[in-house]
Amino acid sequence: MENTTRPAFYVVDAHTEARLQTVQLIQANGFPYMEFTCGEQFLSNSLPTGPACVILDLLDGCALGLKVQSRINLMNRPWPVLFHTASRCLPSAIQALKAGALDFLFKHEKSDHLAAILPAAAEEATTRYQRFVQQEAYRQRYESLTASERSVLQMLLQGLLNKQIAARLDLTVRTIEMRRATIVKKMGVSSVMELIGVAARFEQIVPPPSSDIPRHHFPTLPPEVFPGKTPPQIDATLEELLP
């Protein structure tokens, strides 16, 4: 069942009794849910794109549940995975946690262990989904940039000034200023400084600058400007980074 206001829980468990117990706990906490009897049924289902958490059994042996987790990671869905299993396969537990599993619980333990983690899992699902939505928005904006605008953006992220970018591209400074303004507008930010912050948060969208150019080109101010203190590295033309 789908609920647009609260994260959903997808319960993947081949064991009917255990699956029903998990579903009852989810219902008692007021969360929407969907249940599946195997990993393939879950993966082949057209699921909503909203916030969700997957409660996954290791299923028929140690390997299968981990394969489902791997497929989830490849699907580009921001779903935290919570393993709830009767198997005490320690290597699998370690592998699952390394692959990003939220937690690894054992079924024979008291059910309140699972009940206690549901609110935190729901909160994590919401946080990941919100970041995912923001990330996809920036991805679409980045893809709207032309090749020349992306080149200018990369040089801005390298710390180059307008005149340096103009020299590298054999263009006028005015042309670079206009392209920079277009980049800021298309990316939905208010300044180059904010754009740098976006690039730092979402490196998988905005590729990091290449290493062939130093990231910073900031001259050192003379000591008398800051008496008694080590002069900071300050960009002498900082106004270029302002709106």
C-alpha positions in Angstrom: 0.0 0.0 0.0 1.2 3.5 -0.8 1.2 6.5 1.6 2.5 9.8 0.4 3.0 11.3 3.9 5.0 8.6 5.6 7.9 6.4 4.4 6.8 2.9 3.4 8.4 -0.4 4.5 9.0 -3.1 1.9 9.2 -6.5 3.7 11.0 -9.2 1.8 10.9 -12.5 3.6 10.2 -16.0 2.3 9.0 -17.2 5.8 5.3 -16.5 6.1 5.1 -16.4 9.9 8.1 -14.1 10.3 6.9 -11.8 7.5 3.5 -11.4 9.1 5.0 -10.6 12.5 7.2 -7.9 10.9 4.1 -6.5 9.0 2.2 -6.4 12.3 4.9 -4.3 13.9 4.9 -1.9 11.0 1.1 -1.6 11.1 1.3 -1.0 14.9 3.6 2.0 14.2 1.3 3.4 11.6 3.6 3.0 8.6 2.5 1.9 5.1 4.0 -1.3 3.8 4.2 -3.9 1.0 5.2 -7.5 1.5 7.1 -9.8 -0.8 7.9 -13.5 -0.6 11.2 -13.4 -2.5 13.8 -11.0 -3.8 12.8 -11.5 -7.4 9.2 -10.6 -6.7 10.3 -7.5 -4.9 12.8 -6.4 -7.6 10.4 -7.0 -10.5 7.6 -5.0 -8.9 6.9 -1.4 -10.0 7.4 0.4 -6.7 6.6 4.0 -5.9 9.6 6.4 -6.0 8.8 7.9 -2.6 10.7 7.4 0.7 11.0 3.8 1.8 13.0 1.3 3.8 13.6 -2.3 2.8 13.4 -5.0 5.5 15.3 -7.9 4.0 15.9 -11.5 5.0 19.0 -13.2 3.9 16.4 -15.6 2.3 17.6 -19.0 1.0 21.1 -19.0 2.3 23.7 -16.3 2.9 24.2 -15.1 -0.7 20.7 -14.3 -2.0 19.8 -11.4 0.4 23.1 -9.8 -0.3 22.4 -10.0 -4.0 19.1 -8.2 -3.5 20.9 -5.5 -1.5 23.4 -5.1 -4.3 20.6 -4.8 -6.9 18.9 -2.1 -4.8 22.2 -0.2 -4.7 22.4 -0.4 -8.5 18.8 0.8 -9.0 19.7 4.3 -7.8 16.9 4.2 -5.2 17.6 5.9 -1.9 16.3 3.1 0.2 18.0 2.1 3.5 18.2 -1.6 3.9 17.5 -3.3 7.2 18.4 -7.0 7.5 16.1 -9.0 9.7 17.1 -12.7 9.5 17.4 -16.0 11.4 20.8 -16.6 9.8 23.9 -16.0 11.9 26.2 -15.8 9.0 28.7 -13.4 10.4 30.6 -12.8 7.1 27.3 -11.9 5.4 26.4 -9.5 8.3 29.8 -7.7 7.8 29.4 -7.6 4.1 25.9 -6.2 4.4 27.0 -3.4 6.7 29.9 -2.6 4.5 27.5 -2.3 1.6 25.4 0.3 3.5 22.9 -1.7 5.4 21.2 0.3 8.2 21.4 -2.5 10.7 21.4 -6.3 11.0 18.9 -7.9 13.4 18.3 -11.5 14.3 14.7 -12.8 14.3 15.1 -14.9 17.5 15.7 -11.7 19.5 12.8 -9.9 21.1 10.5 -8.1 18.6 10.9 -4.9 20.4 14.4 -4.6 18.9 12.9 -4.3 15.5 10.0 -2.1 16.7 12.5 0.3 18.3 14.4 0.8 15.1 11.4 1.4 12.8 11.1 5.2 13.6 14.8 5.7 13.1 14.7 3.7 9.8 11.7 5.8 8.7 13.6 9.0 9.5 16.6 7.8 7.6 14.5 6.9 4.6 13.0 10.4 4.6 16.4 12.0 4.8 17.8 10.0 2.0 14.8 10.6 -0.2 15.0 14.4 0.3 18.6 14.3 -0.6 17.9 12.1 -3.6 15.2 14.5 -4.9 17.6 17.5 -4.5 20.3 15.5 -6.2 18.1 14.6 -9.2 17.1 18.2 -9.5 20.7 19.4 -9.7 21.5 16.5 -12.1 18.8 17.8 -14.5 20.1 21.3 -14.2 23.7 20.2 -14.8 22.6 18.3 -17.9 20.9 21.4 -19.3 24.4 23.1 -19.5 26.0 23.3 -22.8 29.5 21.8 -23.4 31.1 25.3 -23.3 29.2 26.2 -20.1 30.4 22.9 -18.4 34.0 23.9 -19.4 33.6 27.2 -17.7 32.1 25.6 -14.7 35.0 23.2 -14.3 37.4 26.1 -14.4 35.4 28.0 -11.8 35.6 25.0 -9.6 39.3 24.9 -10.0 39.5 28.4 -8.6 40.3 30.2 -11.8 39.3 33.8 -12.2 37.3 35.2 -15.1 40.4 36.6 -16.8 42.3 33.3 -16.5 39.4 31.3 -17.9 39.1 33.8 -20.8 42.8 33.4 -21.6 42.5 29.6 -21.6 39.5 29.6 -23.8 40.7 32.5 -26.0 37.5 34.5 -25.2 36.8 37.9 -23.8 36.3 38.4 -20.0 32.8 39.7 -20.8 31.9 36.5 -22.5 33.0 34.5 -19.5 31.0 36.7 -17.2 27.9 36.1 -19.3 28.5 32.4 -19.4 29.0 32.3 -15.6 25.8 34.2 -15.1 24.0 31.7 -17.3 25.5 28.8 -15.3 24.4 30.3 -12.0 20.9 30.8 -13.4 20.6 27.3 -14.9 21.8 25.6 -11.8 19.3 27.4 -9.6 21.8 29.0 -7.3 22.4 32.6 -6.3 26.2 32.8 -6.6 29.3 30.9 -7.7 30.1 30.3 -4.0 26.8 28.5 -3.6 27.5 26.6 -6.8 30.8 25.4 -5.3 28.9 24.1 -2.3 26.5 22.2 -4.6 29.5 20.7 -6.5 31.1 19.6 -3.2 27.9 17.9 -2.0 27.0 16.2 -5.3 30.3 15.2 -6.9 28.6 12.4 -8.8 26.6 15.0 -10.6 29.2 17.8 -11.1 32.5 16.1 -11.8 35.3 17.3 -9.6 37.9 19.5 -11.2 40.8 17.8 -13.0 44.1 17.8 -11.1 46.2 19.5 -13.8 45.4 22.9 -12.5 45.9 24.0 -8.9 42.5 24.4 -7.1 43.4 27.8 -5.6 45.1 30.8 -7.0 44.9 33.1 -3.9 47.7 35.6 -3.4 48.9 36.1 0.2 48.1 39.5 1.7 51.1 41.4 3.3 51.5 40.9 7.1 50.7 44.5 7.9 47.1 44.0 6.8 46.6 41.6 9.7 49.1 42.7 12.4 50.1 39.9 14.8 48.3 37.2 12.8 49.2 34.9 10.1 47.8 36.4 6.9 45.0 34.2 5.4 45.0 33.2 1.8 42.4 35.5 0.4 41.4 35.9 -3.2 42.3 39.4 -4.3 39.4 39.5 -6.6 36.8 37.9 -4.4 34.1 40.1 -6.0 34.2 37.7 -8.9 32.6 35.0 -6.7 29.8 37.2 -5.6 26.4 37.5 -7.3 
